[in-house]
Amino acid sequence: MKRYILPALALSLLASSCNLDLMPENAITYTNAFATEAELNTTTATIHFYMNNCMNAFTPLAKIGLLADETQDDNQLREGNPRSIIEAAADWEWVYKMIFEANLLLDNIGRTKGLSEDRYAFHAGQAHFALGFGYFMLSRAYGQAVVTDNSKDTKLYELSTQQRVIDAAIEHAQKAFDLLPTYDKLRTTSGSVATSKQYGSKGNAATLLAHLYAWKGSMAELYGDSSVDATAAYRKSIEYATKVINGEAGNYSLVSTPEELCTLLSDPEAANPEEIFSLVYDKLRSDEPTSKNEVASFYLTWPINSTLTEGDIAQASFRLKKSTIEALYPDADDMRRTAFFYKFDEDHTVADVSYAVPYKFRKGFYIEDNTAESGKRFVSINANYVYWRLADVYLLRAECAEKIGDHATATADLNKIRARAGATAYPAPGESDLKKAIFREREREFILENDSRYYDILRNGYYKTELKGKFPTLTTADIAGGALSLPIPTSAQRDKFGKVINGRILQRPYWFRYM
């Protein structure tokens, strides 16, 4: 079996400011890879490299779920056109590269000489967190996936059921939670403080477990799986969310205002007390490095890209009308209106359409370009991809509490987020559906920011009302056949020449008819 040989890309931003080594300095072989901690760390770094680069496997579902009134070229995809989804060509290859490297580390860490208990926990914990995160993401996007035993066996695997994939993720996330300290106590191989929150820690492992159990219970209900106790799963989600909220898994806190939140999200070097897990932005990776936050880039336009003008806002990949945002934030005192959208109280009309201009991420990253009129070229927003923050955990706990009938906790958590925004507490005039209120609050809080909305829709069973096109017409058989998941990548079954490499992996029934 070959090891993936990686180019010697120096992500030195992370060494200097985030202390996260994503890339090995040299390609090395199995025979000498694990003798010392420095060599072991090459595999830990490789795990994080793949973690940092695997999110495009899930882009089609992110696009389907995002709030948008207009898009440049994704309308058919967002309406659930099967051929458009297939053509989007999502592939889980890099997720499985991460999984392979994590298994490789766990299979070989016993060969590292002089490794203390703490250092063993650090490296093994990173591997288990990566395995938990990888299987979690696969269970959400693909439903069924392959659960591998280790890095050694070359046998042909079958697809595992979604619940089996979730359980594998829970097993590894629990091991990460047990092994890892809180983020402030993490130390790198050099002994320095591991300030990057891409590193696995007790806090992001607990958050992963909270999400896994919420997903486990909601998928059991969505697919009518009576073998799973959904209520018990929701209680476990609440248990781990509470550990995060109460400070048992690290010292996290909500920032004081939406404006402060935007300022912190816009500075990858800032210490954000609300941030739990992020994919770091390394500006030294290549000539034109981009932030890992694809979602934010879809909405990106003037004034964040200062090489554009106000007239260019109608060319953004995803666009929102001002009327949509006014409806989303019916409380005029909700500070997220004016924090998340640029000069919201002013008019931004292009071609007779009044737009809301995204402003959650404030700063761009540019490179010098002498051929450009401005002398520079816009590359990306200058931001880490903050995937989980404390507000997410509060609203996830609220969602699960509502599902088990604990309306007091659900309401208190919902209102914690509303209070920070200066919005009217639940129930506001006209509100009576607590479950829907929590769902809408997640929309308000995470708009422009992450890919959570599609999965929020599925967890709450709202696919017939919140998605459009083909989704409201899906039958029970369609859903059971995988219609709400991505098709299994062709690369899992055939090589680039079309030759079958694993005949035991079968396409899901819903997608097979369109292949």
N, C-alpha and C positions, 0 to 999 in steps of 0.2 A: 504494500500500500504506500502511496506517495504522500508526502506532506505538501500542503500548498506552499509554494515558494513565493514570497512576497517581495516587492521592490522595497528598497531601503528608503522609504519616505520618512523624513524627519518631521514629526508633528511637535516641534519644539515649543510651540505655544503652550502645550499641555504640560511639558516638562517644567516650564518656567512659571506658569501662572496657575495651572490646574493640576499639575503633578500627575498627569495620566499619560502613560506611555502607550500609545495605540499601536505602534509599529515596532517589530523587532529590528535590531540594528543589522543583523545578518541572518540569512537563511541558514538553518542548521538541520542536522539529521537526527533521527530517533536515537541513534546510538550514543550521542553525547549531549542530548538536549536537556537533560534533567539532573546533571550531576551537582550543580550548585543552584542557589536561589536565583542568581543572575540569569542562568540558563532557563530555569523554570519560568522566570518572569517574561521571557520571550513568548511563551505560550499564553500567559495571562494577557500580555499586550495584544497578541493576535486575536484572542477572544474579543477584546474591546474594539479592535479595528473592525471586525465583522459586525459587532453589535452596532457600531456607529454608522454602518453603511448598509444595513439590511432593510430599512424601512420602506424602500420602494417596492418591496414585495406586496405591500398592502395599499398602494396608492389608488387603485381603482375603487375600492370600497370607501376610502376617504373622500374621493371626489363625489361619489354617489350620495354620501350622507351630508355633505356640507350645505349650509344655508347659502343660497345664491339665487338672484333673480335672473341673471344673465351669465352665460359663459361664452368663451370664444369658440370652442370646438368640442365640448364634452356633453352636449345635450342628449345624444343617443345613449351614451354610457350612463348618464344620470337617470334615464328613463328605463334602465334595465334591459336594454337591447342585448340579447345574449351574444350576438356576433361582435358587437362593440366591446363587450366585456372581455371576450376571448381575444380580440385583437389588441386589447390593452397589454397583453403579454406579461402579466405579473408572473414572477418566478420566485420560488422560495429558496433558490440555490444558496444565497448568502446566509440565510437563516440556518441552513443545514451545515454550512461551513463553520459558523459559530458553534453549533451543537457538536460538530465533530471535534473542534479544538477544545471545547469544554470537557468532553469525554476523554480526549487524549490526555489532558492535564490530570484528571482524576485517575486514569489508568496508570499514570507514571509518576505521580507525586511522591510515591513511596521510595523512589530511587534517589531523591534529592538528599544529599548529605548535610547534616548539621542544621536541619530545619527545625526551628523551635515550634512549640505548640501554637503560639500566636501567629507565626508566619505561615504555618500549615493552614490555620483557620482563614487567614486572609486569602491565600491563593485558591484553596478549595472552595471558599465562600464565593469568590468571583465566578468560578466555574458553575457552581450550583445556581447562582443567581441568573447567569446567562442561560442555563438550561431551562430554568423556570420561566424566564421572560420569553425565550424562544418558543417553547411549547404553548405558552399562553397566547402569544400572537398568532401562531399557527391555528390554534383551536378557534380563535375568533374569525380569522379571515378565510380559512379553508375548511373548517369544521373537522373533517377527518384528515389525518396526517400520519406520517411514519414516526413511531417512537423507537429509537435505536437503543440497543443494549449497551454498547460501548464503542470504542474506536477501533477495536481489533477485528470483530467479526465482519466478514464480507458476504454474509448470507443475503438473500433476497427477502426484503420485508414486505408485508402487506400494510394497507392502511389500517390504522386503529380508529375506533369510534371516537367521536368528539369527547365523550365523557372520559374515555381512557387517556386521551391526550391531556385533558384538563387535570386528571389525577396525577399524571406524570409531572406536569408543571407544579402542582401542589407539593408533591414529594420533594422536588428539588428546591422550591422556594422555602419550604419549611427547614430544610437543611441549611440553606443560606441564612435564614433568620436565626437559627440556633448557633451557627458558627461565627457570624459577623458581629462586630461591635457597632455602636452608633457611629454615625458618619464623622463626628468630631474626634473619634479615637482611631480612625483608620490611618495606617502608616504605609508608605510605599517601601519598596525594596531598599531605597537609600536611607530610610528612616524619617523622611520628611512627611509633613501632614498631607494627606490625600484630599485636597480641597475640592476636586471635581466630584460632582454628584452623579457622574456616570458610573463611578465605582459602586459595586454592590455594598450595601450596608444594612444594618438591622432595620432602618427606617424604610428604605425602598423595598426590602424583602417583605416587610409587614404590609406595605401598600400593595405590593404584587399579590400577596395572599388575600387581602381584602377584595381585590378585583377578581381574583380567581374564584373565590367562593361565591361572589355575586353572579359571576358568569355561569358557574356550575348550576346554581339554583334556577336562574332565569332560562337557561337552555333546556333544563329538564322540563320546565313548564311550557316553553315554546314548542318543544317537540313531543310533549306528552309522555315523557320517560318516567314511569311510575317506580322504577328501581332506585331513583334518586330522591332523597328527602330534601326537597327544595327549602323548606323552612329551616332545617338544620344547617343547610349551606348558608342561608342568609344570616343566621345567628353567628356562624363562624366569620363571615365577612364583617359583621358588626364588631365582633371581638377584636379582630386585627385592626380595623379602622380606629377603634377606641384606643388601642395601644399607641397608635400614631398621634391621635388628637391629644391624649393625656400626657404625652412626653415620655412614655415608656420605651419608645424606639428611637428617640432622638429629640432634640430641642427644636421643634418647628413652630412657627407662629404666623398668623395672618398679618400681612402688612396693613397699614392703617387706612389707605384709600386706594381706589382704582388708579388714580394718577401715579401714586408711588409704585404700584404694581407695574404699570407700563414702563416707568423709568428703570426699574430693576430688570424687567424682561428684555429691555433694550441695551443692556450692558452685560456682556458675557463674563466680564471680570468681577462683577458685583457680587457681594455676599447677600443672597436673597433668602431671608428666613422662611419664606413660604415654599421654596423649591425643595422637592424631595428627590426626583430622578430626572436627569437631563442627558441628552446626547450632545456632546460638546461640539462647538464650532472651532475648527482649527484653520486659521487663515494661512498657514504655511504649508498646507498639504500639497497644493499644486499652484499653477499660475493663476487659476480662476476658481478658488474654493468657494463653495456655497454652503450656507447654513443647512443643517439637516431638517429644518422645519419647512417641509414642502408646502404645508397648509398655508402658512403665512405668505409664502412666495406666490401662491395662486392669486391672492388678493392684492399683491404689491403694485403700487402705482405712485404717482406724484402725491404728496411732496417728499415721501421717503426717498424715492429715486429723484434726486434733484436735477438730473439731466432731462427729465420730462417736464411737461407743463400741465396745468389744470385740464386743458383740453384732451389730454391723453388718458384721463381716468376711465373713459369708455372703452379703452383697449385692454384693460386688465383681464387676466384669464377668467377670474370669477368676480362678479360685481353685485353689489347690493344697492337697492333703491332706498332713498331716505324714508319713504313711507313704510317700508318693511321694518326698518330699525325703530321707527316711532311705534309701530305695532308691537314689536318685540319688547320694547321698554316702555310700557304704557304710562309709567310713573315719570313725569317730567323731571322729578328731583333725583332720579337714578343717575348717579355720577358716572356710570359706565358709558352713558350716551356721549358725554363730552370727553371722556378719557380715551375711549376706544376708537372714536371717530373724529377726524380733524375738523375743527371749527363747525361742529354739528349744527349750531344754530344759524349758520350762514348757508346761503344757497350755492350748490355746486351742480349746475345744470349743463349738460352737454347733449346736443341734438334733441332738445326738448325732454330729456330725462333728468330728473333730480336724483343725484347719487349721494350715498353716504360714503365718505372717503376714509378707508382704514387708517388707523393711527395707533394701533396697539404696540407696534414695534416702530421705534422712532428713528433709528440710525441705520444708514447704509454703509456698506464696505465697497470702496472703489479702488481701482488700479489706474496708474498713469497711462494715458493714451494720447499721444501727441497728434494722432489723426482726428481726434474728436474735437468739436468746437469748444467744449468745456475743458479740454485737456485731461479728461478722466473718463473712465467707463465704469458704470455701475455693475457690481458683481452679485451682491446678495444683501439681505438684511444682516446686520451685525448682531447676531443673537444665537445663544444656545437653543436647542429644542427642549424646552422645559416640558417634559411629557406628563409628569405628575407633580402637582403642588397641593398644599394643604386644603385649599378650597375644594378640590376634587374629592378628597377623603371625607370632608364634612357632608358633601352632597351625595356621595356614594352611601355613607352610613344612613343618611336621611331616606334614601331610596329603599334600602333593605329594611330599615325600621318600619317604613310604611307598609311594606309587603307582609310583615309579620304582625301588623296591627298595632305597633307601638307608635301611635300618632303623636304623642307628646315629644318623644325624641326626634322624630322626623320633622316636626314643626320647628323645634328649637334649633336644629341644625340648619334647616332652610333659612330661618330668620337670622342666623349668625352671618350668613353670606349677604343677605339683603341689608342687614344693618351696616355692614362695611361699605356697601354701595349707596347708603342713604335712601334706600327704597322702602316702600310701605311694607310692613310686616304681613305675613300670611295670617289669616285670610284678608287680602285686600278686597275692596268692593267688587262684587261679581265673581269672586273665587270660591269654589266649593270642592274642587277635585284636587286633593293633596298630591296624589301621584303625578298628575299632569303638571302641577305647579313646580314640583321638584325637577321634572324633565325640562320644563321651560327655563328654570333657573340655571340648569347646566348649559343650555343654549346661550343664555345671556352672559354667563361667566366665561365660557371657553370659546366664544365666537372668535374667528380669525386666528385661533391659537393652536389647535390640535385636531387629531382625527377622530375624536371620541364620539361624535354625534351619530354616526352609523351604528356603532355598537350600543349606544344609549337607546336608540330606536329599537334594536332587537331585544335588548334586556327588558324593555317595557312592553314589547309586543305591539308597537305602533307602526309597523311597516306598511300597513294598508292605508294609513292616514297621513303619515309623515313623508313617505316616498311617493314617487309619481310614476307615470308611464305604465310599465308592465307589472310593477310590484303590487298594486291593489288587486290585480286579477289573478295572482298566483293561487293555485289550488293547494290543498293539503298534500297531495302527492308531489307537486312541484317542490314544496318546501322540504318534505322528507327526502327528496332526491337531490337536495343541495342547492336550490335556487337562491338562497340567501347567502351562500358562500361563494368564494371564487372557484373556478374550475381547477382541478388538479393540474399542475404544470406539465406540459408535454415532456419536459426534460426529465421528469421522474419516471417516464415510461420508455422513452426513445432517445437515442443519441442524436447528434446534429445531422447525421446522414439518414435518419428515419428508422434505423435498426432498433428493434425492441431490445431493451436492456433489462427490463423488469416486467415480466408478464403478470406478476401477482398484484401490481398496482393497477386498479381499474378506475376509469373515469366515473364520476358521479352520474347517476341516471339522467338527471335534468340536463346536464351539459353534453352528455354523449350524443344526444339527437342533433346537436348543432355542430359537432366536430366533422 
